[in-house]
């Protein structure tokens, strides 16, 4: 659609790429052609990491600029109410594909960190093929501890 709008009306388009599935080359001739054309004619392609940029560049050269996944803390400011800010919150949101996102590594790291300090919570939001094993790992690591993880699956 972006290519069509560009050629019919001169409207440039931008691609913001977050998907770890793009780390793999496109499957099939049709998907490869579609991906190459889309990347080639985009005004700019904004992957969220160097690894993702390199994977996309292996398919098609384009105008790439990395824009990391960050939160603008000048716009998103925590509430000043002290009772709501007693614990720091770590948030992970993804399709819970452990191969690409290493969610199990995050859970294990939080388990180790919890032995040293307890002023934080880990919130995991997502759904996907690895949901059940990740939930089991979180519950196993959490053990008898009152509150390490808040896992929400949609």
N, C-alpha and C positions, 0 to 999 in steps of 0.2 A: 504494500500500500504506500509506503514511504517513497519508494522509487517512482511509482506512478504519479504521486503528487509532485514530486520533484520535476519530472519531465513535462507534465501537463501544465502546471501552474508556477513552476520555479520555486516551489516551497522546499527549503532544505529540511533535512530530518537528522535527528541525533539518536544514537543508540547508547543506552546505559545498560551494560551487561553485568549481571550479578551471578548468573547460573554456573555452578561448578560443573554441570553437565557439558559445558562448552570446553572443558579441559580435554575432552575426547574429540577427535576429528569427526566431522559430520559423517553419518552413515548413508551410503548410497549416492548415486550420481545426482539425483534431483535435489537432495538436501545440500550437497556440496555446492552445486550451482547457485541455489537460492541463497545460501550463506555467503558465498563469495560476492555475488552481486550486491547484496544488502550492505555488506561491509564496505565494498568499493565505492558505492554511491552515497554513503552516509556523509553528512557534513563533518561529523566527528564521532568517534567511538570512544565511550567512556567506561573501560573496565574498572573493577574495584580493586584489582591487585596486579602486581607485575606478572605473577604466574598466569593469570587469566589473559593479560595482554599478550604474553608470549604465545599462549595457545591459539589465540585469535590471529596473531600475526603469521603463524605457521599455515593458516588457511588462506589469508588474504592480507596484503599490505593495505593500510588505510591511515587516516589521520587519528592516531590514538593519543589519549591523555588519561592517565590514571587518576581517578577520583575515589579515594578510599572510603570505606564505610565508617563514617564518624558521626558524632552527634555535635551539633552546633550549640555549645553551652552558653553562648550569649543569648540564644533564643529559648532553649529548653533549660530552664533553671529549676533546681529542686526547691521544694517548699521549705520555708524557713522555720516551720513548726518543728521544734526539737523532738517532740514525741514521735513524729513520723520519720525522723532522720537518725534514729539511734543506730541503725544498721545500714551498711552500704549494700546496694543491690547490684548484682552482676546479672546481665540479661543476655541470653543466647536465643536467637530466633533463626530457624532454618527448616529445611525439609528433613532434618535428622538423618542425613546420609553420612554415616560415620566415616566411610572411606574418604570423603571429601572434606568434611567439617570437623572430624576428630572430636566429636561430642563426648565420647568415652574418655578421651584425654582431659577434657575440661572437667568432667565429673571426678576423675581420679585426682586431678590437681587440687580441686576444691576439698576433697577428702583429706589430702595431706595438709593443706593449708588450715583446715579446721582443727588440726592437732595443735597448731601454733596460736591461732587467734579465732575469735568467734563473733567478730563485729560485722558480719556480712551474710548475705543470702544469695543463693544461685537460683535464678528463675530460667527455666527452659521452656520455650514455646515452639511448638511445631508438630509435625506428623510425618510419617514416612515409613519406609521398610524397616528401619532399625529402631522404631519406637519401643517395641516390647523389650528387646534386650537392653536398651538404654535405661528404661524404667527399672528393670531388674537390677542393673548395676547400681543405679542411684539408690535404690532401697537397700541393697546389700551394703554399700559404703556408708549410707546414713546410719544403719544399724539402730541403736537405741538413742542416738542423739536426737534432741527434741526438734530441731529445725535447721536443716542445711539446704534442702532443695524444695523448690516449689516447681512442680512440673505440670505444665498445661499443654494438652494436646488437642488440636483442632483438626 
